[in-house]
Amino acid sequence: MTSARTAARLLLGAAVAGAGVLHLTALRQEFRAQVPGWFPVDADLTVLGSGVVEIVLGGAFLALPGRRRAVGALLAVFFVLVFPGNVAQYLEGTDAFGLDTDRERLVRLFFQPLLVLWALFGGGWFRRAPGRPPSSAAAPTDR
């Protein structure tokens, strides 16, 4: 399970850092389209700030394996915090990232919880406690 967790951490870290770079460069307009109109911070500033956060968190997930639990938890929180933007994209019918139908935007919403779980798994939050038998082990009985 350790190699799966490490692979999950490295893949997610690279994807998040890469998305952060795209916030600041080639996909800046696409990301701006996702900032809800009601959000109290300028859309461009929001995209730049979230891009920097993604670069830092993704880079930390890659480069600081000793801090994977903390970074995984921070990534999970980040994914929860940006979820309202995804909901707004659906509710407002905003086209971005090739999502140009209500159905596509709705389906996307169900992937956000998976990102939260991925960050927690990659961070090692679902490991069993040391000295505790695997859940598949038979429990002792009182007979």
Summary of the structure (lengths in Angstrom):
residues: 143
radius of gyration: 18.3
end to end distance: 34.0
largest distance: 67.4
contacts: 390
relative contact order: 0.15
helix: 68%
strand: 1%
